[in-house]
């Protein structure tokens, strides 16, 4: 029973963060329609991360870091995904939410 509760909380968090990551990429990058999550974990420094790719294209891959409670803008992207950037400096999810 406890494992189910933990798994549910993790699943809920991943769903929330996936939505935040999609908001980030759709606003800051050209022609991004969706993301696919491929891995979730914690790096050796204790930071949670979500890896994935955009638009069903594994060449458009990223690794998003979850600092504090939520994803804001800590992301490493492939060269192919980087070519789709709209801006020199990306806006964070909180900045995007304030604009919309």
Number of C-alpha atoms within 10 A of each C-alpha: 6 7 8 9 10 11 12 12 12 13 12 12 14 16 13 13 20 20 14 20 23 18 19 24 25 17 18 21 17 15 14 18 13 16 22 16 16 13 10 15 12 12 10 7 6 9 12 18 20 21 19 20 20 21 14 13 13 15 14 20 23 22 19 21 21 18 14 9 9 15 24 22 19 13 16 14 17 14 12 13 21 15 12 15 16 15 11 7 8 16 16 19 21 13 12 15 12 7 7 5
